[in-house]
Amino acid sequence: MKKLLSILFVFALIQTANAQSDIFNLGIKGGFGKSEIAFDKSTLIQDSDKAQSWHFGVTSRIKIPVVGLYIQPEVYYSRTGGEIQIHNDGLPQVSGITQDRLDIPVLLGWRLGIDAVAFRLNAGPMGILMLDNGLSDLQDIGDVTTNDFIWGYQAGVGVDVWKFSLDARYEGNINDFVEYNDSNASGKISQWTLGLGYWF
């Protein structure tokens, strides 16, 4: 009897593990994009050209017991930036900003298709931990306050093919990463990204 109960217990554990693997998935992802820094109401700094960006990290997916819905938390290291024009004494000077960040998006998605091939829509908030805001090397930018943690958002579409996923997303900031203390000027960063993921 004890052997039978032990066998049933082990079988139940195996079934539970299999069920959890159908609900929760873990993977890696990376990609590249184009980022842009925009300053609002600033005469000293103006936005200029976009810059190349890239990201790499861990992704996960938690299925919701509603047809096609899921939550997708991610954590990845990213490098973004842009070129800005600094107008000091009327003379424009173009400078590049490179930012190192830890991005933590939590997306709500809808998946339409079969296990092997599916189309997805997803959107949600994200937290951005600024590791290096890229402003320390700039000269004559004025009296500014920088934010080390920024709230943002992501939205986009994706395709799943077997264990691979391809995502195209737009990302924006909710609050500013830099603010001028002597004026109402502030700066935000946005980007378009294309990412490739692999699910274990």
KOLROLUM-335523 format. One record per residue: x, y, z negated of N, C-alpha, C in turn. Coordinates in steps of 0.05 Angstrom, whole numbers, padded with zeros to 5 digits, always signed. Each point is the difference from the previous one (the first is absolute). Layout:
N
XYZXYZXYZ;...
This chain:
200
+00017-00024+00000-00017+00024+00000+00017+00025+00000;+00022-00001-00017+00017+00024-00001+00015+00004+00026;+00008-00022+00013+00013+00002+00026-00019+00012+00021;-00025-00008-00001-00020+00010+00019-00004+00030-00005;-00002+00008-00025-00003+00029-00007+00025+00016+00009;+00023-00012-00003+00025+00013+00008+00000+00004+00031;-00008-00021+00014-00001+00002+00029-00020+00021+00009;-00023+00001-00012-00020+00019+00006+00009+00029-00006;+00015+00003-00022+00010+00026-00007+00021+00010+00020;+00018-00018+00008+00020+00008+00021-00014+00006+00026;-00020-00015+00007-00014+00005+00025-00014+00027-00001;-00011+00007-00023-00014+00026-00004+00020+00022+00003;+00024-00003-00011+00021+00021+00002+00008+00004+00029;+00003-00022+00015+00007+00002+00028-00022+00014+00016;-00025-00007-00005-00022+00013+00014-00001+00030-00007;+00005+00007-00026+00000+00028-00008+00022+00015+00014;+00023-00012+00002+00023+00014+00014-00007+00004+00030;-00012-00020+00012-00007+00003+00029-00021+00021+00003;-00019+00002-00018-00021+00020+00002+00012+00028-00004;+00019+00003-00018+00012+00025-00005+00017+00009+00025;+00012-00019+00014+00015+00007+00024-00018+00010+00022;-00025-00009+00000-00019+00011+00019-00010+00028-00007;+00002+00007-00026-00009+00026-00009+00022+00020+00000;+00024-00008-00007+00023+00019-00003+00022-00009+00019;+00011+00020+00015+00022-00005+00018+00022+00021-00005;+00025-00009+00003+00023+00017-00004+00018+00000+00025;+00011+00023+00007+00017+00002+00024+00019+00022-00002;+00015+00004+00022+00019+00022+00003-00008+00016+00024;+00008+00026+00000-00007+00016+00024+00022+00022+00003;+00002+00009+00024+00018+00022+00006-00010+00014+00025;+00011+00024+00005-00009+00014+00024+00013+00027+00002;-00009+00016+00019+00011+00026+00006-00022+00019+00007;+00006+00026+00002-00020+00019+00007+00012+00027+00006;-00018+00020+00000+00008+00028+00004-00013+00016-00022;+00017+00014-00016-00009+00016-00022+00004+00030+00006;-00016+00016-00014+00000+00029+00004-00005+00014-00026;+00015+00022-00005-00004+00017-00024-00013+00026+00009;-00022+00006-00014-00015+00025+00006-00001+00017-00025;+00006+00026+00003-00001+00019-00021-00024+00019+00005;-00015+00005-00021-00024+00017+00001+00006+00028-00010;-00008+00020+00015+00002+00028-00008+00029+00008-00008;+00019-00011+00014+00028+00007-00006+00012+00015+00024;+00013+00023-00006+00014+00015+00021+00030-00007-00001;+00009-00011-00023+00029-00007-00002+00006-00026+00014;-00018-00020-00004+00004-00027+00011-00024-00006+00019;+00006-00009+00023-00020-00009+00019+00007-00028+00010;-00021-00016+00006+00005-00027+00009+00010+00001+00029;+00015-00020+00007+00011-00001+00027-00005-00027+00012;+00021-00016+00006-00003-00025+00014-00005-00023-00019;-00011-00022+00011-00004-00024-00015+00027-00015-00002;+00001-00019-00019+00024-00016-00004-00008-00030-00001;+00020-00017+00006-00004-00029-00001-00003-00008-00029;-00019-00019-00005-00003-00011-00027+00000-00031+00002;+00005-00012-00023-00001-00030-00001-00008-00008-00028;-00009-00026-00003-00008-00010-00026+00004-00031+00000;+00004-00010-00024+00003-00029-00003-00007-00008-00029;-00016-00021-00003-00007-00008-00027-00018-00025-00001;-00017-00001-00021-00016-00023-00005-00030+00007+00003;-00015-00018+00012-00029+00004+00003-00015-00023-00011;-00025+00004-00008-00017-00021-00010-00028+00004+00009;-00016-00021-00002-00028+00003+00008-00017-00017-00018;-00021+00012-00011-00018-00013-00018-00028+00000+00013;-00010-00023+00006-00026-00002+00014-00023+00004-00020;-00019+00016+00008-00024+00004-00016-00022-00019+00010;-00016-00011-00019-00020-00019+00009-00024+00012+00015;+00007+00018+00018-00020+00012+00019+00012-00003+00027;-00016-00006+00020+00010-00007+00026+00020+00021+00011;+00025-00009+00003+00020+00017+00013+00014+00021-00016;-00009+00005-00025+00012+00021-00016+00024-00010-00016;+00019+00019-00004+00025-00007-00015+00012+00025-00011;+00017-00003-00021+00016+00021-00011+00029-00006+00007;+00015+00020+00009+00028-00005+00008+00019+00020-00014;+00010-00009-00023+00021+00017-00014+00027-00005+00013;+00016+00021+00002+00026-00002+00012+00020+00017-00016;+00025-00008+00000+00022+00016-00012+00023-00001+00020;+00010+00023+00008+00023+00000+00018+00016+00025-00002;+00025-00003+00007+00019+00023+00001-00003+00012+00028;-00001+00027+00001-00002+00013+00026+00018+00024+00001;+00007+00007+00024+00016+00025+00005-00015+00016+00021;-00007+00025-00008-00015+00018+00017+00015+00027+00001;-00013+00019+00013+00012+00027+00001-00010+00016+00023;+00016+00019+00009-00008+00017+00021+00020+00023+00003;-00002+00015+00021+00017+00024+00004-00017+00025-00006;+00012+00018-00014-00014+00025-00007+00017+00024+00009;-00014+00022+00003+00013+00026+00007+00000+00018-00025;+00024+00008-00009+00002+00018-00023+00006+00028+00011;-00019+00018-00005+00003+00028+00010+00011+00017-00023;+00025+00005+00001+00013+00017-00021+00012+00025+00014;-00010+00023-00009+00008+00025+00013-00007+00001+00029;-00022-00014+00007-00009+00001+00027+00014-00019+00019;+00020-00014-00009+00015-00018+00017-00008-00029-00006;-00012-00014+00020-00009-00027-00004+00024-00020-00001;-00001-00018-00019+00020-00021-00003-00014-00027-00002;+00006-00018+00018-00013-00027+00000+00016-00018-00018;-00015-00013-00018+00013-00019-00019-00017-00025-00001;+00014-00023-00003-00014-00025-00002-00004-00008-00029;-00023-00012-00006-00005-00010-00027-00004-00030+00002;+00014-00015-00017-00003-00029-00002-00009-00007-00028;-00023-00014-00002-00011-00007-00026+00000-00031-00004;+00009-00008-00024-00001-00028-00008-00023-00004-00020;-00018-00019+00005-00024-00003-00016-00006-00029-00006;-00016-00004-00020-00012-00026-00006-00030+00004+00004;-00012-00013+00020-00028+00003+00007-00016-00024-00011;-00023+00007-00012-00017-00021-00012-00029+00005+00010;-00007-00009+00024-00028+00002+00009-00017-00023-00010;-00025+00005-00005-00020-00020-00007-00024+00003+00019;-00002-00017+00019-00019+00004+00022-00024-00019-00003;-00023+00010+00008-00024-00017+00002-00004-00005+00030;-00003-00026+00007-00001-00006+00029-00024-00018+00007;-00005-00001+00026-00020-00018+00011+00012-00015+00023;-00003-00027-00001+00013-00017+00019-00021-00015+00016;+00002+00001+00027-00019-00012+00018+00015-00020+00018;-00006-00025-00002+00012-00020+00017+00002-00027-00014;+00018-00017+00010+00005-00026-00012+00026+00000-00015;+00008-00022-00012+00024-00001-00016+00025+00006+00017;+00001-00009+00025+00024+00003+00016+00002+00028+00013;-00023+00011+00008+00000+00026+00014-00022+00017-00012;+00006+00025-00007-00021+00018-00011+00008+00029+00004;-00021+00017+00001+00003+00029+00002-00007+00012-00027;+00014+00021-00008-00004+00011-00027-00003+00031+00001;-00015+00010-00019-00002+00028-00007+00007+00003-00029;+00017+00020-00007+00006+00004-00029+00006+00029-00006;-00005+00008-00025+00005+00027-00009+00001+00000-00030;+00014+00019-00012+00000+00002-00029+00021+00019-00010;+00001+00004-00026+00019+00018-00013+00028-00012-00001;+00020+00017-00005+00027-00009-00004+00014+00019-00019;+00018-00012-00016+00018+00015-00017+00027+00002+00013;+00013+00023-00002+00026+00004+00012+00019+00009-00022;+00020-00016-00007+00020+00007-00019+00025+00011+00015;+00005+00026-00002+00021+00012+00015+00027-00005-00014;+00017-00016+00013+00027-00006-00010+00019+00022+00007;-00003+00012+00023+00017+00023+00009-00018+00017+00019;-00006+00025-00008-00018+00016+00016+00015+00014+00024;+00026-00002+00001+00015+00011+00022+00004+00030+00000;-00008+00013-00021+00002+00030-00001+00025+00009-00014;+00014-00018-00014+00023+00009-00016+00023+00011+00017;+00003-00010+00024+00022+00009+00017-00006+00025+00016;-00025+00009-00001-00007+00024+00016+00007+00025-00015;+00008+00020+00015+00008+00026-00012-00022+00021+00006;-00003+00019-00018-00018+00023+00004-00029-00008+00006;-00010-00019-00016-00028-00008+00004-00018+00014-00020;+00011+00015-00019-00016+00015-00019-00005-00016-00026;-00017+00011-00016-00007-00011-00026-00023-00020+00003;+00006-00026-00002-00020-00020+00006-00002-00020-00023;-00023-00013-00002-00005-00022-00019-00007-00025+00016;+00014-00022-00005-00006-00024+00015-00014-00020-00018;-00016-00017+00013-00015-00021-00014+00013-00027+00005;+00005-00015-00021+00013-00026+00002-00020-00022+00007;-00026+00005-00007-00021-00020+00007-00022+00014+00015;-00008-00011+00023-00019+00012+00017-00022-00020+00006;-00025+00010+00001-00022-00017+00009-00004+00004+00030;-00005-00022+00014-00005+00002+00028-00022-00020+00009;-00002-00005+00025-00019-00019+00011+00010-00011+00026;-00010-00024+00007+00006-00013+00025-00026-00010+00013;+00000+00000+00026-00023-00011+00015+00010-00010+00027;-00011-00023+00009+00009-00010+00026-00014-00026+00008;+00012-00012+00020-00011-00025+00012+00023-00020+00000;-00008-00026+00002+00020-00021+00001-00010-00025+00014;+00019-00017+00007-00006-00026+00012+00016-00021-00014;-00013-00023-00006+00013-00023-00011+00002-00022+00021;+00023-00011+00004+00005-00022+00018+00016-00021-00014;-00012-00022-00007+00012-00021-00016+00010+00012-00026;+00026-00001-00006+00011+00010-00025+00012+00028+00003;-00005+00012+00024+00011+00027+00005-00023+00021+00000;+00007+00024-00008-00020+00022+00001+00013+00025+00011;-00015+00015+00016+00010+00025+00012-00020+00022-00008;+00011+00022-00011-00016+00021-00010+00008+00027+00011;-00019+00017+00008+00004+00028+00007-00015+00017-00019;+00014+00018-00014-00013+00016-00021+00008+00030+00002;-00019+00016-00011+00006+00028-00005+00002+00004-00030;+00019+00016-00008+00005+00006-00029+00001+00029-00005;-00013+00009-00021+00001+00029-00008+00002+00003-00030;+00007+00024-00009+00002+00007-00028-00026+00013-00010;-00007-00005-00025-00022+00015-00012+00010+00024-00015;+00021-00003-00016+00013+00023-00013+00027+00005+00013;+00012+00023-00007+00024+00009+00013+00025-00013-00012;+00020-00004+00016+00026-00010-00011+00018+00024-00008;-00006+00024+00010+00016+00023-00008-00019+00025+00000;+00004+00018-00020-00016+00024-00002+00019+00023-00006;-00007+00023+00012+00016+00024-00005-00012+00015-00024;+00018+00007-00019-00008+00012-00025-00008+00030+00004;+00010+00013+00020-00005+00028+00004-00021+00006+00021;-00014-00021+00010-00021+00003+00020-00018-00024+00000;-00020+00000+00017-00018-00023+00003+00009-00021+00020;+00025+00003+00009+00010-00019+00020+00005-00027-00012;-00005-00021+00016+00004-00027-00009+00006-00018+00024;+00010-00024-00005+00007-00018+00021-00011-00028-00004;-00009-00012+00022-00009-00027+00001+00014-00015+00022;+00000-00027-00002+00012-00016+00021-00020-00021+00010;-00001-00004+00026-00018-00020+00012+00016-00017+00020;-00011-00023+00007+00014-00016+00019-00019-00021+00013;+00007-00008+00024-00012-00023+00013+00020-00023-00002;-00010-00024-00006+00018-00023-00004-00010-00024+00016;+00019-00017+00008-00006-00026+00012+00016-00021-00015;-00015-00019-00012+00013-00019-00017-00005-00029+00008;+00019-00017-00004-00002-00029+00005+00004-00015-00026;-00019-00019-00005+00002-00015-00025+00000-00030+00005;+00010-00015-00020+00000-00029+00002-00011-00010-00027;-00019-00019+00002-00013-00011-00024+00011-00028-00006;+00007-00004-00025+00011-00026-00009-00022-00021-00002;
